[in-house]
Amino acid sequence: MAVDPSVLRLRLERLIGIPATDGNAVDVLRNGERIFPAMLDSIRSARHSVDMLTYVYWQGWPAEAFAEALSDRARTGCRVRVLIDAVGGARMPRDLTEMMTAAGADVRMFRAPWARSPFTHNHRTHRKVSRR
């Protein structure tokens, strides 16, 4: 039995608690050779905003390329918000955070491990999300 797409959409919105927006698309990318260029292209083509959530913030060329692209967008007036998991981004070079912040990006670390709450240390997100 087929489900009406509008009914399915409404059910999904209620399930996740976030209303869907029209005009979005999803591309499944399975490795860094495809993921990084697609994410960087998306960031570089943003006109209004960039919201990026990531567990790992890399070192070396990926970290530098992302920091430069995000900084560039912030300098052009785009709203740039970057949320990085405190564990996954622990080895991120601080000069990159400072570069993005100086350009006007809002960069934040979240869910830092807390010694008084050892059983919640693994409540992390491993998503790679970039929205333009």
N, CA, C and O atoms as CSV, one atom per row, in Angstrom:
chain,resi,resn,atom,element,x,y,z
A,1,MET,N,N,0.838,-1.173,0.000
A,1,MET,CA,C,0.000,0.000,0.000
A,1,MET,C,C,0.888,1.243,0.000
A,1,MET,O,O,1.733,1.393,0.883
A,2,ALA,N,N,0.715,2.119,-0.956
A,2,ALA,CA,C,1.517,3.341,-1.084
A,2,ALA,C,C,1.002,4.407,-0.126
A,2,ALA,O,O,-0.201,4.542,0.099
A,3,VAL,N,N,1.943,5.158,0.428
A,3,VAL,CA,C,1.599,6.262,1.336
A,3,VAL,C,C,1.677,7.561,0.554
A,3,VAL,O,O,2.643,7.801,-0.172
A,4,ASP,N,N,0.671,8.388,0.702
A,4,ASP,CA,C,0.646,9.709,0.071
A,4,ASP,C,C,1.880,10.484,0.529
A,4,ASP,O,O,2.119,10.575,1.733
A,5,PRO,N,N,2.687,11.059,-0.407
A,5,PRO,CA,C,3.906,11.795,-0.022
A,5,PRO,C,C,3.659,12.921,0.974
A,5,PRO,O,O,4.503,13.177,1.833
A,6,SER,N,N,2.522,13.596,0.877
A,6,SER,CA,C,2.251,14.688,1.818
A,6,SER,C,C,2.012,14.144,3.228
A,6,SER,O,O,2.374,14.786,4.213
A,7,VAL,N,N,1.410,12.978,3.320
A,7,VAL,CA,C,1.187,12.353,4.629
A,7,VAL,C,C,2.518,11.882,5.202
A,7,VAL,O,O,2.776,12.046,6.394
A,8,LEU,N,N,3.357,11.301,4.362
A,8,LEU,CA,C,4.672,10.845,4.799
A,8,LEU,C,C,5.502,12.027,5.299
A,8,LEU,O,O,6.159,11.939,6.336
A,9,ARG,N,N,5.466,13.121,4.562
A,9,ARG,CA,C,6.218,14.310,4.961
A,9,ARG,C,C,5.751,14.813,6.323
A,9,ARG,O,O,6.572,15.125,7.185
A,10,LEU,N,N,4.451,14.892,6.518
A,10,LEU,CA,C,3.898,15.353,7.786
A,10,LEU,C,C,4.321,14.436,8.928
A,10,LEU,O,O,4.671,14.912,10.008
A,11,ARG,N,N,4.292,13.136,8.698
A,11,ARG,CA,C,4.708,12.174,9.734
A,11,ARG,C,C,6.185,12.346,10.079
A,11,ARG,O,O,6.556,12.314,11.252
A,12,LEU,N,N,7.023,12.528,9.069
A,12,LEU,CA,C,8.449,12.718,9.308
A,12,LEU,C,C,8.726,14.013,10.066
A,12,LEU,O,O,9.576,14.052,10.956
A,13,GLU,N,N,8.004,15.069,9.709
A,13,GLU,CA,C,8.173,16.341,10.415
A,13,GLU,C,C,7.812,16.195,11.886
A,13,GLU,O,O,8.506,16.727,12.753
A,14,ARG,N,N,6.741,15.483,12.168
A,14,ARG,CA,C,6.326,15.268,13.560
A,14,ARG,C,C,7.327,14.383,14.291
A,14,ARG,O,O,7.599,14.600,15.472
A,15,LEU,N,N,7.872,13.399,13.609
A,15,LEU,CA,C,8.822,12.478,14.221
A,15,LEU,C,C,10.107,13.179,14.633
A,15,LEU,O,O,10.590,12.992,15.750
A,16,ILE,N,N,10.661,13.985,13.733
A,16,ILE,CA,C,11.941,14.639,14.040
A,16,ILE,C,C,11.768,16.011,14.679
A,16,ILE,O,O,12.733,16.578,15.191
A,17,GLY,N,N,10.561,16.549,14.658
A,17,GLY,CA,C,10.297,17.820,15.309
A,17,GLY,C,C,10.771,19.046,14.552
A,17,GLY,O,O,10.860,20.132,15.124
A,18,ILE,N,N,11.075,18.886,13.274
A,18,ILE,CA,C,11.555,20.001,12.463
A,18,ILE,C,C,10.745,20.033,11.169
A,18,ILE,O,O,10.639,19.016,10.484
A,19,PRO,N,N,10.179,21.176,10.830
A,19,PRO,CA,C,9.427,21.240,9.574
A,19,PRO,C,C,10.364,21.133,8.368
A,19,PRO,O,O,11.473,21.668,8.378
A,20,ALA,N,N,9.908,20.449,7.356
A,20,ALA,CA,C,10.682,20.316,6.126
A,20,ALA,C,C,10.624,21.620,5.340
A,20,ALA,O,O,9.669,22.389,5.452
A,21,THR,N,N,11.643,21.849,4.558
A,21,THR,CA,C,11.638,22.999,3.658
A,21,THR,C,C,11.710,22.480,2.235
A,21,THR,O,O,12.312,21.438,1.975
A,22,ASP,N,N,11.106,23.196,1.332
A,22,ASP,CA,C,11.090,22.776,-0.059
A,22,ASP,C,C,12.390,23.147,-0.761
A,22,ASP,O,O,13.106,24.055,-0.338
A,23,GLY,N,N,12.679,22.435,-1.828
A,23,GLY,CA,C,13.819,22.764,-2.671
A,23,GLY,C,C,15.132,22.164,-2.222
A,23,GLY,O,O,16.176,22.489,-2.788
A,24,ASN,N,N,15.114,21.293,-1.219
A,24,ASN,CA,C,16.339,20.665,-0.756
A,24,ASN,C,C,16.608,19.390,-1.543
A,24,ASN,O,O,15.708,18.811,-2.151
A,25,ALA,N,N,17.848,18.973,-1.517
A,25,ALA,CA,C,18.240,17.722,-2.160
A,25,ALA,C,C,19.277,17.031,-1.289
A,25,ALA,O,O,19.974,17.685,-0.513
A,26,VAL,N,N,19.381,15.735,-1.410
A,26,VAL,CA,C,20.356,14.963,-0.657
A,26,VAL,C,C,21.211,14.185,-1.635
A,26,VAL,O,O,20.696,13.480,-2.503
A,27,ASP,N,N,22.521,14.315,-1.490
A,27,ASP,CA,C,23.468,13.521,-2.260
A,27,ASP,C,C,24.250,12.676,-1.271
A,27,ASP,O,O,24.841,13.209,-0.332
A,28,VAL,N,N,24.261,11.363,-1.473
A,28,VAL,CA,C,25.016,10.475,-0.598
A,28,VAL,C,C,26.439,10.394,-1.136
A,28,VAL,O,O,26.661,9.982,-2.275
A,29,LEU,N,N,27.394,10.791,-0.307
A,29,LEU,CA,C,28.805,10.790,-0.681
A,29,LEU,C,C,29.530,9.871,0.297
A,29,LEU,O,O,29.390,10.023,1.510
A,30,ARG,N,N,30.294,8.933,-0.216
A,30,ARG,CA,C,30.810,7.871,0.638
A,30,ARG,C,C,32.284,7.944,1.007
A,30,ARG,O,O,32.741,7.095,1.772
A,31,ASN,N,N,33.041,8.891,0.518
A,31,ASN,CA,C,34.446,8.968,0.916
A,31,ASN,C,C,34.956,10.398,0.779
A,31,ASN,O,O,34.321,11.246,0.152
A,32,GLY,N,N,36.121,10.645,1.385
A,32,GLY,CA,C,36.675,11.999,1.398
A,32,GLY,C,C,36.924,12.580,0.023
A,32,GLY,O,O,36.831,13.794,-0.162
A,33,GLU,N,N,37.243,11.725,-0.955
A,33,GLU,CA,C,37.490,12.225,-2.311
A,33,GLU,C,C,36.245,12.861,-2.909
A,33,GLU,O,O,36.356,13.731,-3.773
A,34,ARG,N,N,35.072,12.450,-2.470
A,34,ARG,CA,C,33.822,13.031,-2.951
A,34,ARG,C,C,33.217,13.998,-1.941
A,34,ARG,O,O,32.592,14.989,-2.320
A,35,ILE,N,N,33.402,13.711,-0.662
A,35,ILE,CA,C,32.764,14.519,0.381
A,35,ILE,C,C,33.356,15.927,0.458
A,35,ILE,O,O,32.627,16.916,0.389
A,36,PHE,N,N,34.677,16.011,0.602
A,36,PHE,CA,C,35.300,17.324,0.805
A,36,PHE,C,C,35.047,18.285,-0.352
A,36,PHE,O,O,34.638,19.419,-0.103
A,37,PRO,N,N,35.270,17.888,-1.611
A,37,PRO,CA,C,34.998,18.841,-2.703
A,37,PRO,C,C,33.539,19.289,-2.752
A,37,PRO,O,O,33.264,20.458,-3.019
A,38,ALA,N,N,32.607,18.380,-2.498
A,38,ALA,CA,C,31.187,18.750,-2.528
A,38,ALA,C,C,30.852,19.731,-1.410
A,38,ALA,O,O,30.133,20.705,-1.631
A,39,MET,N,N,31.372,19.478,-0.210
A,39,MET,CA,C,31.109,20.392,0.901
A,39,MET,C,C,31.747,21.753,0.655
A,39,MET,O,O,31.131,22.786,0.920
A,40,LEU,N,N,32.974,21.759,0.151
A,40,LEU,CA,C,33.653,23.030,-0.119
A,40,LEU,C,C,32.951,23.811,-1.222
A,40,LEU,O,O,32.824,25.031,-1.124
A,41,ASP,N,N,32.494,23.132,-2.268
A,41,ASP,CA,C,31.735,23.812,-3.328
A,41,ASP,C,C,30.461,24.431,-2.768
A,41,ASP,O,O,30.094,25.551,-3.125
A,42,SER,N,N,29.795,23.697,-1.893
A,42,SER,CA,C,28.562,24.196,-1.287
A,42,SER,C,C,28.840,25.443,-0.442
A,42,SER,O,O,28.104,26.427,-0.514
A,43,ILE,N,N,29.896,25.392,0.348
A,43,ILE,CA,C,30.257,26.547,1.178
A,43,ILE,C,C,30.624,27.738,0.299
A,43,ILE,O,O,30.146,28.851,0.520
A,44,ARG,N,N,31.466,27.503,-0.686
A,44,ARG,CA,C,31.936,28.604,-1.552
A,44,ARG,C,C,30.817,29.242,-2.368
A,44,ARG,O,O,30.926,30.403,-2.763
A,45,SER,N,N,29.741,28.498,-2.625
A,45,SER,CA,C,28.645,29.056,-3.430
A,45,SER,C,C,27.525,29.648,-2.572
A,45,SER,O,O,26.536,30.148,-3.109
A,46,ALA,N,N,27.668,29.597,-1.256
A,46,ALA,CA,C,26.635,30.139,-0.360
A,46,ALA,C,C,26.478,31.635,-0.564
A,46,ALA,O,O,27.460,32.362,-0.714
A,47,ARG,N,N,25.239,32.081,-0.567
A,47,ARG,CA,C,24.958,33.505,-0.730
A,47,ARG,C,C,24.410,34.147,0.521
A,47,ARG,O,O,24.593,35.348,0.723
A,48,HIS,N,N,23.735,33.376,1.378
A,48,HIS,CA,C,23.080,33.957,2.550
A,48,HIS,C,C,23.623,33.415,3.871
A,48,HIS,O,O,23.882,34.174,4.805
A,49,SER,N,N,23.792,32.098,3.937
A,49,SER,CA,C,24.232,31.530,5.210
A,49,SER,C,C,24.917,30.181,5.002
A,49,SER,O,O,24.687,29.482,4.015
A,50,VAL,N,N,25.758,29.851,5.960
A,50,VAL,CA,C,26.393,28.537,6.023
A,50,VAL,C,C,26.261,28.067,7.466
A,50,VAL,O,O,26.715,28.740,8.392
A,51,ASP,N,N,25.642,26.920,7.647
A,51,ASP,CA,C,25.534,26.297,8.959
A,51,ASP,C,C,26.229,24.946,8.850
A,51,ASP,O,O,25.774,24.071,8.114
A,52,MET,N,N,27.317,24.774,9.571
A,52,MET,CA,C,28.096,23.542,9.470
A,52,MET,C,C,28.199,22.891,10.837
A,52,MET,O,O,28.572,23.533,11.819
A,53,LEU,N,N,27.864,21.611,10.892
A,53,LEU,CA,C,27.973,20.803,12.095
A,53,LEU,C,C,28.862,19.625,11.754
A,53,LEU,O,O,28.627,18.938,10.760
A,54,THR,N,N,29.882,19.384,12.567
A,54,THR,CA,C,30.761,18.257,12.282
A,54,THR,C,C,31.311,17.669,13.574
A,54,THR,O,O,31.511,18.381,14.558
A,55,TYR,N,N,31.552,16.375,13.558
A,55,TYR,CA,C,32.196,15.714,14.691
A,55,TYR,C,C,33.700,15.945,14.625
A,55,TYR,O,O,34.319,16.355,15.607
A,56,VAL,N,N,34.277,15.678,13.466
A,56,VAL,CA,C,35.725,15.809,13.297
A,56,VAL,C,C,36.031,17.069,12.509
A,56,VAL,O,O,35.439,17.321,11.460
A,57,TYR,N,N,36.947,17.842,13.018
A,57,TYR,CA,C,37.488,18.945,12.240
A,57,TYR,C,C,38.932,18.584,11.987
A,57,TYR,O,O,39.723,18.451,12.920
A,58,TRP,N,N,39.269,18.429,10.737
A,58,TRP,CA,C,40.522,17.824,10.316
A,58,TRP,C,C,41.720,18.712,10.543
A,58,TRP,O,O,41.602,19.881,10.908
A,59,GLN,N,N,42.884,18.117,10.316
A,59,GLN,CA,C,44.144,18.847,10.306
A,59,GLN,C,C,44.664,18.843,8.879
A,59,GLN,O,O,44.158,18.099,8.039
A,60,GLY,N,N,45.661,19.658,8.596
A,60,GLY,CA,C,46.263,19.673,7.267
A,60,GLY,C,C,45.388,20.376,6.252
A,60,GLY,O,O,44.637,21.289,6.595
A,61,TRP,N,N,45.484,19.951,4.995
A,61,TRP,CA,C,44.798,20.674,3.918
A,61,TRP,C,C,43.291,20.727,4.079
A,61,TRP,O,O,42.710,21.763,3.754
A,62,PRO,N,N,42.593,19.669,4.567
A,62,PRO,CA,C,41.138,19.830,4.702
A,62,PRO,C,C,40.779,20.924,5.702
A,62,PRO,O,O,39.892,21.738,5.441
A,63,ALA,N,N,41.461,20.947,6.842
A,63,ALA,CA,C,41.157,21.962,7.863
A,63,ALA,C,C,41.396,23.354,7.319
A,63,ALA,O,O,40.580,24.254,7.516
A,64,GLU,N,N,42.513,23.531,6.636
A,64,GLU,CA,C,42.841,24.847,6.084
A,64,GLU,C,C,41.851,25.259,4.995
A,64,GLU,O,O,41.419,26.411,4.956
A,65,ALA,N,N,41.490,24.324,4.110
A,65,ALA,CA,C,40.548,24.631,3.026
A,65,ALA,C,C,39.183,25.019,3.579
A,65,ALA,O,O,38.565,25.967,3.094
A,66,PHE,N,N,38.705,24.291,4.594
A,66,PHE,CA,C,37.409,24.614,5.186
A,66,PHE,C,C,37.464,25.949,5.915
A,66,PHE,O,O,36.555,26.767,5.773
A,67,ALA,N,N,38.508,26.178,6.686
A,67,ALA,CA,C,38.622,27.451,7.415
A,67,ALA,C,C,38.682,28.623,6.447
A,67,ALA,O,O,38.048,29.651,6.684
A,68,GLU,N,N,39.429,28.486,5.365
A,68,GLU,CA,C,39.520,29.569,4.374
A,68,GLU,C,C,38.178,29.812,3.694
A,68,GLU,O,O,37.761,30.959,3.535
A,69,ALA,N,N,37.495,28.732,3.292
A,69,ALA,CA,C,36.198,28.885,2.614
A,69,ALA,C,C,35.164,29.500,3.555
A,69,ALA,O,O,34.409,30.385,3.151
A,70,LEU,N,N,35.125,29.043,4.796
A,70,LEU,CA,C,34.166,29.586,5.759
A,70,LEU,C,C,34.488,31.044,6.090
A,70,LEU,O,O,33.585,31.871,6.217
A,71,SER,N,N,35.768,31.352,6.229
A,71,SER,CA,C,36.173,32.738,6.497
A,71,SER,C,C,35.803,33.643,5.335
A,71,SER,O,O,35.312,34.753,5.543
A,72,ASP,N,N,36.033,33.181,4.124
A,72,ASP,CA,C,35.692,33.966,2.940
A,72,ASP,C,C,34.204,34.287,2.910
A,72,ASP,O,O,33.817,35.428,2.660
A,73,ARG,N,N,33.375,33.286,3.165
A,73,ARG,CA,C,31.925,33.517,3.158
A,73,ARG,C,C,31.538,34.509,4.246
A,73,ARG,O,O,30.699,35.379,4.014
A,74,ALA,N,N,32.129,34.394,5.415
A,74,ALA,CA,C,31.810,35.331,6.506
A,74,ALA,C,C,32.193,36.759,6.126
A,74,ALA,O,O,31.454,37.702,6.408
A,75,ARG,N,N,33.351,36.913,5.486
A,75,ARG,CA,C,33.793,38.263,5.077
A,75,ARG,C,C,32.874,38.875,4.029
A,75,ARG,O,O,32.789,40.099,3.933
A,76,THR,N,N,32.182,38.055,3.240
A,76,THR,CA,C,31.281,38.594,2.216
A,76,THR,C,C,29.902,38.936,2.777
A,76,THR,O,O,29.033,39.419,2.051
A,77,GLY,N,N,29.707,38.682,4.075
A,77,GLY,CA,C,28.427,39.026,4.688
A,77,GLY,C,C,27.497,37.855,4.901
A,77,GLY,O,O,26.408,38.032,5.446
A,78,CYS,N,N,27.888,36.666,4.490
A,78,CYS,CA,C,27.079,35.483,4.779
A,78,CYS,C,C,27.110,35.221,6.276
A,78,CYS,O,O,28.133,35.436,6.926
A,79,ARG,N,N,25.989,34.757,6.824
A,79,ARG,CA,C,25.991,34.310,8.218
A,79,ARG,C,C,26.646,32.927,8.223
A,79,ARG,O,O,26.164,32.005,7.565
A,80,VAL,N,N,27.734,32.789,8.959
A,80,VAL,CA,C,28.466,31.524,9.025
A,80,VAL,C,C,28.475,31.057,10.467
A,80,VAL,O,O,28.972,31.743,11.360
A,81,ARG,N,N,27.910,29.861,10.678
A,81,ARG,CA,C,27.889,29.251,12.005
A,81,ARG,C,C,28.511,27.863,11.891
A,81,ARG,O,O,28.099,27.049,11.065
A,82,VAL,N,N,29.508,27.608,12.734
A,82,VAL,CA,C,30.230,26.332,12.710
A,82,VAL,C,C,30.149,25.735,14.111
A,82,VAL,O,O,30.528,26.375,15.092
A,83,LEU,N,N,29.655,24.511,14.191
A,83,LEU,CA,C,29.524,23.807,15.457
A,83,LEU,C,C,30.364,22.543,15.364
A,83,LEU,O,O,30.121,21.689,14.511
A,84,ILE,N,N,31.356,22.428,16.246
A,84,ILE,CA,C,32.317,21.329,16.197
A,84,ILE,C,C,32.278,20.575,17.517
A,84,ILE,O,O,32.329,21.185,18.585
A,85,ASP,N,N,32.189,19.262,17.449
A,85,ASP,CA,C,32.220,18.442,18.644
A,85,ASP,C,C,33.556,18.650,19.361
A,85,ASP,O,O,34.607,18.629,18.721
A,86,ALA,N,N,33.528,18.847,20.664
A,86,ALA,CA,C,34.742,19.157,21.425
A,86,ALA,C,C,35.754,18.023,21.422
A,86,ALA,O,O,36.955,18.277,21.511
A,87,VAL,N,N,35.305,16.787,21.322
A,87,VAL,CA,C,36.237,15.656,21.257
A,87,VAL,C,C,36.785,15.513,19.843
A,87,VAL,O,O,37.998,15.416,19.656
A,88,GLY,N,N,35.913,15.499,18.858
A,88,GLY,CA,C,36.341,15.338,17.469
A,88,GLY,C,C,37.176,16.497,16.952
A,88,GLY,O,O,37.974,16.328,16.029
A,89,GLY,N,N,36.997,17.673,17.541
A,89,GLY,CA,C,37.751,18.838,17.101
A,89,GLY,C,C,38.882,19.224,18.031
A,89,GLY,O,O,39.465,20.299,17.895
A,90,ALA,N,N,39.196,18.344,18.983
A,90,ALA,CA,C,40.211,18.669,19.986
A,90,ALA,C,C,41.586,18.938,19.384
A,90,ALA,O,O,42.351,19.737,19.925
A,91,ARG,N,N,41.905,18.289,18.285
A,91,ARG,CA,C,43.224,18.466,17.678
A,91,ARG,C,C,43.228,19.539,16.591
A,91,ARG,O,O,44.228,19.724,15.897
A,92,MET,N,N,42.116,20.237,16.448
A,92,MET,CA,C,42.029,21.285,15.442
A,92,MET,C,C,42.970,22.434,15.795
A,92,MET,O,O,42.976,22.888,16.940
A,93,PRO,N,N,43.757,22.908,14.848
A,93,PRO,CA,C,44.647,24.037,15.132
A,93,PRO,C,C,43.850,25.283,15.527
A,93,PRO,O,O,42.942,25.694,14.805
A,94,ARG,N,N,44.183,25.872,16.651
A,94,ARG,CA,C,43.456,27.042,17.168
A,94,ARG,C,C,43.553,28.248,16.246
A,94,ARG,O,O,42.647,29.081,16.236
A,95,ASP,N,N,44.629,28.366,15.470
A,95,ASP,CA,C,44.739,29.519,14.571
A,95,ASP,C,C,43.636,29.493,13.518
A,95,ASP,O,O,43.252,30.544,13.005
A,96,LEU,N,N,43.122,28.312,13.189
A,96,LEU,CA,C,42.025,28.234,12.215
A,96,LEU,C,C,40.728,28.743,12.830
A,96,LEU,O,O,39.952,29.436,12.173
A,97,THR,N,N,40.497,28.400,14.084
A,97,THR,CA,C,39.313,28.925,14.790
A,97,THR,C,C,39.397,30.443,14.871
A,97,THR,O,O,38.411,31.143,14.644
A,98,GLU,N,N,40.571,30.935,15.195
A,98,GLU,CA,C,40.761,32.383,15.305
A,98,GLU,C,C,40.570,33.076,13.964
A,98,GLU,O,O,40.011,34.171,13.911
A,99,MET,N,N,41.028,32.449,12.869
A,99,MET,CA,C,40.850,33.030,11.542
A,99,MET,C,C,39.366,33.146,11.201
A,99,MET,O,O,38.916,34.183,10.715
A,100,MET,N,N,38.608,32.077,11.456
A,100,MET,CA,C,37.177,32.102,11.141
A,100,MET,C,C,36.446,33.123,12.001
A,100,MET,O,O,35.590,33.855,11.505
A,101,THR,N,N,36.777,33.175,13.281
A,101,THR,CA,C,36.135,34.122,14.190
A,101,THR,C,C,36.457,35.561,13.791
A,101,THR,O,O,35.577,36.422,13.796
A,102,ALA,N,N,37.713,35.818,13.447
A,102,ALA,CA,C,38.119,37.170,13.028
A,102,ALA,C,C,37.395,37.597,11.752
A,102,ALA,O,O,37.161,38.787,11.541
A,103,ALA,N,N,37.043,36.643,10.909
A,103,ALA,CA,C,36.331,36.946,9.669
A,103,ALA,C,C,34.840,37.185,9.905
A,103,ALA,O,O,34.130,37.652,9.014
A,104,GLY,N,N,34.370,36.860,11.113
A,104,GLY,CA,C,32.958,37.077,11.426
A,104,GLY,C,C,32.145,35.811,11.582
A,104,GLY,O,O,30.932,35.888,11.775
A,105,ALA,N,N,32.771,34.650,11.505
A,105,ALA,CA,C,32.051,33.389,11.689
A,105,ALA,C,C,31.818,33.132,13.175
A,105,ALA,O,O,32.636,33.503,14.016
A,106,ASP,N,N,30.712,32.505,13.480
A,106,ASP,CA,C,30.392,32.100,14.849
A,106,ASP,C,C,30.826,30.638,14.975
A,106,ASP,O,O,30.147,29.742,14.473
A,107,VAL,N,N,31.955,30.401,15.644
A,107,VAL,CA,C,32.521,29.059,15.772
A,107,VAL,C,C,32.410,28.633,17.221
A,107,VAL,O,O,32.859,29.340,18.122
A,108,ARG,N,N,31.810,27.473,17.441
A,108,ARG,CA,C,31.641,26.977,18.808
A,108,ARG,C,C,31.943,25.490,18.890
A,108,ARG,O,O,31.692,24.723,17.960
A,109,MET,N,N,32.492,25.114,20.038
A,109,MET,CA,C,32.715,23.709,20.361
A,109,MET,C,C,31.560,23.288,21.267
A,109,MET,O,O,31.074,24.092,22.062
A,110,PHE,N,N,31.120,22.040,21.153
A,110,PHE,CA,C,30.050,21.602,22.042
A,110,PHE,C,C,30.337,20.227,22.616
A,110,PHE,O,O,31.106,19.438,22.066
A,111,ARG,N,N,29.703,19.978,23.718
A,111,ARG,CA,C,29.792,18.723,24.455
A,111,ARG,C,C,31.204,18.355,24.872
A,111,ARG,O,O,31.682,17.258,24.585
A,112,ALA,N,N,31.860,19.270,25.545
A,112,ALA,CA,C,33.178,18.961,26.097
A,112,ALA,C,C,33.015,17.880,27.165
A,112,ALA,O,O,32.041,17.903,27.918
A,113,PRO,N,N,33.946,16.940,27.242
A,113,PRO,CA,C,33.848,15.898,28.277
A,113,PRO,C,C,33.845,16.536,29.667
A,113,PRO,O,O,34.523,17.536,29.904
A,114,TRP,N,N,33.093,15.963,30.556
A,114,TRP,CA,C,32.949,16.492,31.892
A,114,TRP,C,C,33.217,15.376,32.885
A,114,TRP,O,O,32.507,14.370,32.899
A,115,ALA,N,N,34.226,15.545,33.707
A,115,ALA,CA,C,34.664,14.493,34.632
A,115,ALA,C,C,33.566,14.065,35.600
A,115,ALA,O,O,33.521,12.907,36.016
A,116,ARG,N,N,32.684,14.988,35.959
A,116,ARG,CA,C,31.630,14.638,36.916
A,116,ARG,C,C,30.470,13.883,36.280
A,116,ARG,O,O,29.537,13.469,36.968
A,117,SER,N,N,30.533,13.706,34.975
A,117,SER,CA,C,29.461,12.998,34.272
A,117,SER,C,C,30.064,12.021,33.263
A,117,SER,O,O,29.870,12.179,32.058
A,118,PRO,N,N,30.799,11.008,33.749
A,118,PRO,CA,C,31.526,10.117,32.841
A,118,PRO,C,C,30.639,9.261,31.938
A,118,PRO,O,O,31.108,8.777,30.908
A,119,PHE,N,N,29.387,9.066,32.294
A,119,PHE,CA,C,28.530,8.202,31.486
A,119,PHE,C,C,27.900,8.916,30.301
A,119,PHE,O,O,27.224,8.285,29.489
A,120,THR,N,N,28.112,10.222,30.191
A,120,THR,CA,C,27.556,10.969,29.058
A,120,THR,C,C,28.629,11.360,28.050
A,120,THR,O,O,28.352,12.097,27.103
A,121,HIS,N,N,29.856,10.869,28.248
A,121,HIS,CA,C,30.957,11.264,27.360
A,121,HIS,C,C,30.738,10.836,25.915
A,121,HIS,O,O,31.322,11.426,25.006
A,122,ASN,N,N,29.918,9.836,25.689
A,122,ASN,CA,C,29.715,9.360,24.323
A,122,ASN,C,C,28.424,9.888,23.710
A,122,ASN,O,O,27.999,9.384,22.670
A,123,HIS,N,N,27.798,10.870,24.310
A,123,HIS,CA,C,26.598,11.485,23.727
A,123,HIS,C,C,27.060,12.521,22.705
A,123,HIS,O,O,26.991,13.723,22.965
A,124,ARG,N,N,27.517,12.072,21.574
A,124,ARG,CA,C,28.145,12.910,20.557
A,124,ARG,C,C,27.365,12.785,19.253
A,124,ARG,O,O,26.491,11.929,19.119
A,125,THR,N,N,27.685,13.629,18.315
A,125,THR,CA,C,27.132,13.500,16.972
A,125,THR,C,C,28.286,13.280,16.005
A,125,THR,O,O,29.323,13.936,16.102
A,126,HIS,N,N,28.100,12.365,15.087
A,126,HIS,CA,C,29.119,12.095,14.079
A,126,HIS,C,C,28.638,12.545,12.699
A,126,HIS,O,O,29.172,12.125,11.673
A,127,ARG,N,N,27.627,13.400,12.693
A,127,ARG,CA,C,27.082,13.887,11.427
A,127,ARG,C,C,28.009,14.886,10.773
A,127,ARG,O,O,28.748,15.606,11.444
A,128,LYS,N,N,27.961,14.918,9.460
A,128,LYS,CA,C,28.643,15.949,8.671
A,128,LYS,C,C,27.528,16.684,7.931
A,128,LYS,O,O,26.973,16.172,6.959
A,129,VAL,N,N,27.217,17.854,8.388
A,129,VAL,CA,C,26.108,18.601,7.810
A,129,VAL,C,C,26.608,19.968,7.385
A,129,VAL,O,O,27.283,20.664,8.144
A,130,SER,N,N,26.272,20.338,6.173
A,130,SER,CA,C,26.576,21.680,5.694
A,130,SER,C,C,25.343,22.178,4.964
A,130,SER,O,O,24.824,21.493,4.082
A,131,ARG,N,N,24.879,23.338,5.314
A,131,ARG,CA,C,23.688,23.896,4.688
A,131,ARG,C,C,24.033,25.262,4.152
A,131,ARG,O,O,24.700,26.048,4.825
A,132,ARG,N,N,23.584,25.553,2.942
A,132,ARG,CA,C,23.869,26.881,2.397
A,132,ARG,C,C,22.621,27.666,2.166
A,132,ARG,O,O,22.686,28.807,1.709
